[in-house]
Amino acid sequence: MKSLAERHLPIFLRGMAMGAADVVPGVSGGTIAFITGIYDTLLESIRRINPSLLSIIKSQGLSAAFNHINGTFLVVLFAGIMTSIITLAKLISYLLVNHPVPIWSFFFGLIIVSVYHVGREVSEKTISRFILLVIGVGFAYSITMLNPITMEPTTINIMLAGAIAICAMILPGISGSFILLLLGMYTTVLAAIKGFQLDVIFLFGLGCGIGLLTFSHLLSFLLKKARDLTLSFLIGLMMGTLPKIWPWKETLTWRTNSSGEQEPLTERNLLPQQFEQITGQDSQLLLSIVLMSSAVILVLLLERFGDKKSNK
């Protein structure tokens, strides 16, 4: 018999990986959930949180209702997500500012292998699935090309941002953090997490809860009724975000965020050699290749580990 810690630690670590990804604009926690084999379980568990839960509480009690929604799994997973966001927010923010090329290289490799991983889940390669893949690519790419807007951090806007961002966070390929950037709320939310501004965190979390409970039902329904078509669209979403995550970029224009800090507004992708010529910075090509490869190997090892557990 495994101890309680041994049973729950893998779920907690998956949650931490999802939380780390959700902090980064361009990478989705949903992608991590998919490649670590908990995506369907996560959606189904959230989907069960609905009005019918009240009847279970009345007839069988709170314990039965908690088991019905796979409560232990959700608590441990979201504990990992929140632990990661709170502890890694400062580190990841620092790395993105001071070492952007290696960090984006790792995430670029992560998305590439995720496309391969999810693609293997599609049972048939048909024209309709290819069309949905192309639509997904176009949709994700168009989102990454949008210019950020400015939303004032009012009560309603913070909740709305949470509801929209959480929908993106559970979609493989669409980054909730990037959606927050587009809404002009990324700095506000990240600063609230760093500074433990409980009022902002509460409002954002409330919006996330509302968005999660509504959107998860739709996504769970689509995966049950039209899994291959839905997966094809999700693969397209991941592929469409690859240009945004490309490590070597030149910033063309800047914007001032709500905190008075300068952020890139429009960028263009460069080849590593072009990057060195135009910016005068080291492309760190060898390190970037190592980190891309490390991301691929990490996912393949996670996949192999998951297959072994399934066989057992």
C-alpha positions in Angstrom: 0.0 0.0 0.0 1.3 3.4 -0.9 1.3 6.1 1.7 -0.9 9.2 1.4 2.1 11.3 0.3 3.2 8.8 -2.4 -0.3 8.8 -3.9 -0.8 12.5 -3.9 2.7 13.8 -4.7 2.6 13.1 -8.4 -0.7 15.1 -8.7 0.8 17.9 -6.6 3.9 18.1 -8.9 1.6 18.1 -12.0 -0.2 21.0 -10.4 3.1 22.8 -9.8 4.1 22.3 -13.4 0.7 23.7 -14.6 1.1 26.7 -12.3 4.6 27.5 -13.6 3.3 27.3 -17.2 0.3 29.5 -16.4 2.6 32.3 -15.1 4.3 32.5 -18.5 2.6 34.5 -21.3 2.5 32.1 -24.2 2.3 28.7 -22.4 -0.9 27.0 -21.2 -1.4 25.0 -18.1 -3.9 23.0 -20.1 -1.0 21.8 -22.2 0.8 20.5 -19.2 -2.3 18.8 -18.0 -2.7 17.1 -21.3 0.9 15.8 -21.6 0.9 14.6 -18.0 -2.2 12.6 -18.6 -4.7 14.3 -16.2 -6.6 16.5 -18.7 -9.7 14.4 -19.0 -9.8 13.7 -15.3 -9.5 17.4 -14.5 -12.3 18.4 -16.9 -14.7 15.6 -15.7 -14.0 16.5 -12.0 -14.8 20.2 -12.6 -17.8 19.3 -14.7 -19.4 17.4 -11.8 -19.5 20.6 -9.8 -23.1 21.6 -10.8 -26.5 22.1 -9.2 -27.1 18.3 -9.0 -24.4 18.2 -6.4 -26.9 19.7 -3.9 -29.1 16.7 -4.2 -26.2 14.4 -3.4 -25.3 16.5 -0.4 -28.9 16.3 0.9 -29.3 12.5 0.3 -25.8 11.2 0.9 -23.9 13.9 2.8 -20.9 16.1 2.2 -18.4 13.2 2.1 -20.2 11.5 -0.8 -20.5 14.8 -2.7 -16.7 15.4 -2.2 -16.0 11.9 -3.6 -18.4 12.5 -6.5 -16.4 15.5 -7.7 -13.0 13.7 -7.1 -12.4 16.3 -4.4 -9.1 15.0 -3.2 -7.6 15.1 -6.8 -8.9 18.7 -7.2 -7.6 19.9 -3.9 -4.2 18.4 -4.3 -3.9 19.6 -7.9 -5.0 23.2 -7.2 -2.7 23.3 -4.1 0.2 22.5 -6.5 -0.9 25.2 -9.0 -1.3 27.9 -6.3 2.0 26.9 -4.6 3.8 27.2 -7.9 2.2 30.5 -8.8 3.0 32.0 -5.4 6.5 30.7 -5.2 7.6 30.9 -8.8 6.0 34.1 -10.0 9.0 36.2 -9.0 11.6 33.7 -10.4 9.8 33.3 -13.7 9.3 37.0 -14.1 13.0 37.5 -13.4 14.1 34.8 -15.9 11.8 36.1 -18.6 13.3 39.6 -18.3 17.0 38.7 -17.8 17.3 35.3 -19.6 14.5 35.4 -22.2 16.1 33.3 -25.0 16.9 30.2 -22.9 13.5 30.2 -21.2 11.5 30.7 -24.4 13.6 27.9 -26.0 12.5 25.5 -23.3 8.9 26.4 -23.7 9.2 26.2 -27.5 10.4 22.6 -27.3 7.6 21.9 -24.8 4.9 23.0 -27.3 6.5 21.2 -30.2 6.5 17.8 -28.4 3.0 18.6 -27.0 1.7 18.9 -30.6 3.3 15.4 -31.3 1.9 14.0 -28.1 -1.7 15.2 -28.7 -1.5 14.4 -32.4 -1.1 10.7 -31.5 -4.4 10.8 -29.7 -6.3 11.6 -32.9 -7.4 8.2 -34.2 -8.2 9.1 -37.8 -6.5 11.6 -40.1 -9.4 13.0 -42.3 -10.1 16.2 -44.2 -12.5 17.5 -41.6 -9.9 17.1 -38.9 -7.3 18.8 -41.0 -9.7 21.7 -41.6 -10.3 22.1 -37.9 -6.5 22.0 -37.3 -6.0 24.8 -39.8 -8.8 26.8 -38.2 -7.2 26.3 -34.8 -3.8 27.5 -36.1 -5.4 30.6 -37.6 -7.4 31.4 -34.5 -4.4 31.1 -32.1 -2.1 33.0 -34.4 -4.6 35.9 -34.8 -4.9 36.2 -31.0 -1.1 36.4 -30.6 -1.1 39.2 -33.2 -3.6 41.4 -31.4 -2.4 44.6 -29.7 -3.0 44.8 -25.9 -5.9 46.9 -24.7 -6.1 48.8 -21.4 -8.6 47.7 -18.8 -8.8 49.6 -15.6 -8.4 47.3 -12.5 -12.0 47.7 -11.3 -13.9 45.0 -9.4 -15.9 43.9 -12.5 -12.8 44.0 -14.8 -10.7 41.9 -12.5 -13.4 39.3 -12.2 -14.0 39.4 -16.0 -10.3 39.0 -16.7 -10.2 36.0 -14.4 -13.2 34.4 -16.1 -11.7 34.9 -19.6 -8.2 33.9 -18.6 -9.1 30.7 -16.9 -10.9 29.5 -20.0 -7.7 30.0 -21.9 -5.6 28.3 -19.1 -7.5 25.0 -19.4 -7.2 25.0 -23.2 -4.0 23.4 -24.5 -2.2 26.0 -26.6 -3.9 29.2 -25.5 -2.1 30.9 -22.6 -4.2 32.5 -19.9 -1.3 34.8 -19.0 -1.2 36.0 -22.6 -4.9 36.7 -22.5 -4.2 38.8 -19.4 -1.5 40.7 -21.3 -4.0 41.4 -24.1 -6.5 42.7 -21.6 -3.9 44.8 -19.9 -4.4 43.0 -16.6 -1.2 40.8 -16.5 0.9 43.2 -14.5 -2.0 44.0 -12.1 -2.6 40.3 -11.3 1.1 39.3 -11.1 1.7 42.3 -8.8 -1.2 41.2 -6.6 0.2 37.7 -6.3 3.7 39.0 -5.5 2.4 41.5 -2.9 -0.4 39.3 -1.5 -3.1 41.8 -2.3 -5.9 39.7 -1.0 -8.8 41.8 -2.4 -7.5 41.6 -6.0 -6.6 37.9 -5.6 -10.1 37.1 -4.2 -11.8 39.0 -7.1 -9.6 37.3 -9.7 -10.1 33.9 -8.1 -13.9 34.4 -8.1 -13.9 35.2 -11.8 -11.7 32.2 -12.5 -14.2 30.0 -10.6 -17.1 31.3 -12.6 -15.4 30.9 -15.9 -14.0 27.4 -15.0 -17.4 26.0 -14.0 -19.1 27.2 -17.1 -16.5 26.5 -19.8 -15.4 23.1 -18.5 -18.9 21.7 -19.2 -18.7 22.7 -22.8 -15.2 21.4 -23.3 -15.9 18.1 -21.5 -19.0 17.7 -23.7 -17.0 18.3 -26.9 -14.3 15.8 -25.9 -16.9 13.1 -25.2 -19.0 13.7 -28.3 -16.4 14.7 -30.9 -13.0 13.9 -29.4 -10.9 13.7 -32.6 -12.4 16.9 -34.0 -11.9 18.7 -30.7 -8.3 17.4 -30.4 -7.5 18.5 -34.0 -8.7 22.1 -33.1 -6.6 22.0 -29.9 -3.5 20.9 -31.8 -4.1 23.8 -34.2 -4.2 26.1 -31.2 -0.8 24.9 -30.0 0.7 25.2 -33.4 -0.7 28.7 -33.8 1.1 29.9 -30.7 4.6 28.7 -31.8 5.5 32.1 -33.5 4.7 33.9 -30.3 7.0 31.6 -28.3 9.9 31.7 -30.8 13.0 32.7 -28.7 14.8 35.1 -31.0 12.9 38.4 -31.4 13.4 42.0 -32.1 11.1 44.5 -30.3 9.8 47.1 -32.8 7.6 49.1 -30.5 7.0 49.4 -26.8 4.1 50.2 -24.5 3.8 51.6 -21.0 1.7 49.3 -18.7 -0.5 50.3 -15.8 2.5 50.3 -13.5 4.5 52.7 -15.6 6.8 49.9 -16.9 7.9 49.5 -20.5 6.7 46.3 -22.2 7.2 45.1 -25.8 4.2 45.9 -28.0 5.1 44.6 -31.4 7.9 42.2 -32.2 9.3 40.2 -35.1 10.9 36.8 -35.2 14.5 36.5 -36.2 16.9 33.7 -37.0 19.6 33.2 -34.4 22.3 34.8 -36.7 20.0 37.7 -37.4 19.3 38.2 -33.7 23.1 38.6 -33.0 23.5 41.0 -35.9 20.5 43.2 -35.2 20.5 43.2 -31.3 24.3 42.7 -30.7 23.4 40.1 -28.2 24.6 36.5 -28.0 21.9 34.1 -29.5 22.9 31.4 -26.9 22.1 28.9 -29.7 23.8 25.9 -28.1 22.1 26.4 -24.7 18.8 27.0 -26.5 19.1 23.7 -28.4 19.9 21.9 -25.2 16.9 23.4 -23.4 14.5 22.6 -26.3 15.8 19.1 -26.4 15.4 18.8 -22.6 11.8 19.8 -22.9 11.2 17.2 -25.5 12.9 14.5 -23.4 11.1 15.5 -20.3 7.7 15.1 -21.9 8.6 11.8 -23.5 9.7 10.5 -20.1 6.5 11.8 -18.5 4.6 10.0 -21.2 6.5 6.8 -20.7 6.0 7.0 -17.0 2.2 7.5 -17.5 2.1 4.5 -19.9 3.8 2.3 -17.3 1.3 3.3 -14.6 -1.6 2.6 -16.9 -0.3 -0.8 -17.7 0.1 -1.6 -14.0 
